[in-house]
Amino acid sequence: MRRLAGLPPVYWWLWLGYLLSSLGTFVFPFLALYLSSRGIDARETGLVVSLLGVGAVLAGPIGGQIADRVGRKPALLIALFFSAASALYLGFVRSPLAIAPGVLAFGLGSSMARPAMQAIVADVLPPDLLGRGYALVYWASNVGIAVSAWIGGVLAGRTWLGLFAGDAVTTILFAGLVLFRVPESRPAPGSEGRALGWTNLLADRPFLALLVTHFTFMIVFLQFQFALPLAVVRSGFGTQEYGRLMALNCAAVFVTQPFTSRWLRSIDRGTLLAIASVCVGLGFGAYALSSNMPQFYAATLLWTAGDVLGLPLVSAVVASMSPVDLRGRYQGAQMLAQALAMTAAPLVAGAVIDAFGLRTLWAGCIVVGFAAAAAHALLGAARRRRSALAA
C-alpha cells in the first residue's frame, strides 16, 4: 500500500484494521438487549452493563503500561485477542454470574487496545500530521459504529451467537493485520528511558491540567447518552426521534471529519479545543430552548461541531506532550480520564435533574463548556510559550 495523503503505509494498515473492527462493534450497543432476552431484570442488567465502564477504567493504565514496557504490537495483539475471546464467551453463557466476568473482560480487552494503537499513530507520524491521523481514526470509528448498529439490529433479531461471533471475527481480522502488516514501532529507550514511568507522568502538571480540562469537557459531551434521551421523551417525542438525532451526529461526522484537520491545521490546537468546548457547551445548552425537532436538530449540529473538532485533536495534543518512552501511558491516562467521565456524567446529571430539572442541567452545560474553553485557551498559550522557549 503506497503512501496516501502524506501518511505512511503502516498507518493505513492500522487504520484499515480499526475500521474493520469498528464495523463489528456489536457488544456495546446490544448488550442490554441481550441481557433482557436472557430474562435478567433491569437492576441486574444495569449492574452488569456498568462492568464495561469498570473494565474501561482499568484498561487505560494497564494498556499504556504494556505498550511502553513490552511493546506497542504485543499490547495491541493481547488486547484484541482478549476482546475476541470475551465476545465469543458471552455468546455461549446464560446466567448473570457467568455473564458478568465476561462483560468485565470484554470492557477491559476492547478498551485496552486504544492506548497501544494511539501510541503507534504517534510513533509513525510526524508531529504536523498527528491531527489528521487521529481525525481519520475517529472518522473510522464513527463510520463503523453507524454501520454496525444497522447490521447488529439485523443479527440480533435472528441469532445472538452470530452477533457476538461477528464482533469476535472482525476483531481477529484487525489482529491479523496488526500481526502481519504493522511492525513494532516503540522507539528504543534513551539513556534515561528506564527511569521514566508513572511518577514522571504524575509530575507533569501541564498534562494533568489538560486531563482535568478534558474530563470536564467529557462530562458535558457525554450527556448525549443520558440527559438528551430524557429531554427528547419529556418533550413529547420517542426513541425514533432520539435515534434520528444520533444518526444526524454520525452523518455530520462522516461528511466533515476527513477534511477539518487539513483545513484547520494552521490554527493553534489550544484555540481549536477552546472553540470545541464552546460549541459543546452551547449545543447542549440550546436544548433548554428546544421544543420541536428542527430545534433539536440545530442544537445537535452545534455540539457535533465540537465533537468533530475536539475529540480527535485532544489525542494529538496528548501525543505531542508525551515523552517518547511514555506515549502509551500518556494515552492510557487520557483514556482513564474519559472512562471516569463516562462514569461520572450520568451521576452528575441525574442528581442535577432530580434536584433542579433539565433546564438547570442545560444551563450548567453552558457554564462548564465555557470554563473548559477558558482552560484550554490558557493551556494552549502555555504550550506555545514552552515551545518558543525550547526553540
Steps between C-alpha positions, in 0.01 A plus 500: 500500500670820385508823695160673485424858605852528640438218752726190499378148411528371856249762611251395232527131593428593860213726390351226280510251785333746733228569243434125457481453874265800538266355237443211741442702817199301611553427870488855638170621346312169526619367836202632698254346251689171514479491879128578491446215255657267756233597755732721706314784673579869456696536825730208424533616139617842617753346737640269232520771233683727746785247497586624151588833659698330776700316234562826313629670816749218556595474133668839459779454756546129422506545122732799520740317731526197269542720191793687656671211680444203268417660165216652303439196283484242784273731700261543207495129415439397862210744526343392169519127568372554855208704364416240233509212749276693741246573225480133405466401867204737541324334208486166682434582867155554649496584873584846639781353711662355188431805281639758745870397482471479122368858483782622726757315286350640180501856634862456603618340174317727257609816681856380565573508127465876475814621685722271289330601175516870584868461590573332164341794319726738697803280422453483122370851420691828514360762740338707224292201384380380840180704484403352164599149607286500814213669316488219242508238777207675667318514166549123453359441848184701426445334163546158659259572783232627261527199268531247783184635664305416184664158447472418869128574499454244223715237674342554842160415357629164379790374712672640807792263451550637149508852644782421743682280250492786247663730753768239569569436129552866412727538803707201387526652152640815660747286696605323179581830329699612803686168514606497134498865391576719801859482627603584854527879521613557858813717487811373673513654849751775553769495764245619756219287356490241776456773762183630337168372629173597664687724745618715211148518359350600835763773533403649162269776622409643157393152391297440816331836444412388147351177637284688752380735226426210266313319779286812548434523125396133489254543788304736273557309176379167641158644583391377156488154659300587811333841516421545129272193467315616813456845349371357174242282676391776737443728201240255371714307253620139503798275447478534121556875524796447731639248251472763225700746708777242542485418129537872425807514724660200324416636155651840579818338632514277190476795261727751676764308698737403213541864398498706819851406621654616170295821483575597860859382524635857515290589807649444845375180664419671828279746314323219315439309823358817654265546202397134529414547867290808423312311226428205729388724786274714281368196311379322811388828656282564194288197590348715778334705224410205274135402473483357147721268297656767273624674814634172636676441166662845508624453857639157410691639202651767726647255751598268216732777378674476837505122466676521162751759620575385851509124546762408236707810571546431869675172411741695278570744784563213741739342248689827457536542877611144578865393523584233242542233769162579657268535202298195596455612859407855401233369260386257769465788745285689248282194462473469879374860518235421238394180677463687831293763322282224354436381855446845650288660224174314568547531877545878480217544251262282698563694820455839328183391315339359815584808706458786250367365167628464145518871425746549784712215366510655152593840649776327695629347176552852361689610812720188509561517125621860523716414803664218304549738207678754721722226643588366153585852380732557798663159468549552126672834564726332758593227250585764238726682746672175597556412134643846430742469793605151387562631148 
